[in-house]
Structure formats: C-alpha cells, structure tokens
C-alpha cells in the first residue's frame, strides 16, 4: 500500500482552522462561509497541495521555527477520505441552510460537524478515519 509523508502535528492544524472557521460562520450566521469551507475541504481531498493550512504550517515549521519535523506515514486515500467526508458533511449543512426552512436544525448540525473537527484536532480521534479503517477491513474480509 502506498504511503505519503504527513507531519504528525500538522494533520491537526487544518482541522483546527476549518473547525474554527465553521464556528465563526455559525456565530455570524454566514451560510456562504460554510460553502467556502466545504469547497476548500473537498479540494483538500483531491491533493495535499490544495490544503492551504497544512502548507502554511509546514512552511512555518520548516523555515521559521526550524524544528525537527516528525514524519508520519499515512495512506493518501485515508487522508483524502477524511477531508472528503468532512467537506461533504459541511456541504450537506449548507444545503440544509440554503434550501430548507429548518435553519435552526441546520446550524445545530453544522455545530456538531465543527465539534467533530475539534475532537479530531485536540484529541486525535477522527470519525472519518475510523469509518475508513472499518470499511477497509470489511472489504478485505469480503475478499477472503
């Protein structure tokens, strides 16, 4: 299985940025900011090059802080699935805000997704990664 190099702490930083931005969009009630975040997260699923907070973090780590960087080997599909799932969930919140009259429910849903991003950031437990691993094991057991 192909693995990509991903910095350990920097995998949490983009989730902090996106979770904070979704929280700010709730506080100012901006559904368009929710749409922008969902599009950015879906772009992150395409390539790490589109992950702007990750690139900012690695740049500051490497050139300004000059820290020793801990490299974590992860499957690229796992990272893509994680960002794609979060992007789709946030986009679903935007669709609820824009096309339904249940805006209170939609904002609660968006806060729950933001909470899941914060859990992935601070605790290191990502629900999307757990779903990916379970789905991968299920497919491997189905082959055998």
ABEGO torsion letter per residue (X at the ends): XBBBBBBAAAAAAAAAAAAAAAAAAAAAGBAAAAAAAAAAAAAAAABAAABAAAAAAAAAAAAAAGBBBBBBBBBAAAAAAAAAAAAAAAAAAAAAAAABABAAAAAAAAAAAAAAAAAAAAAGBBAAAAAAAAAAAAAAAAAX
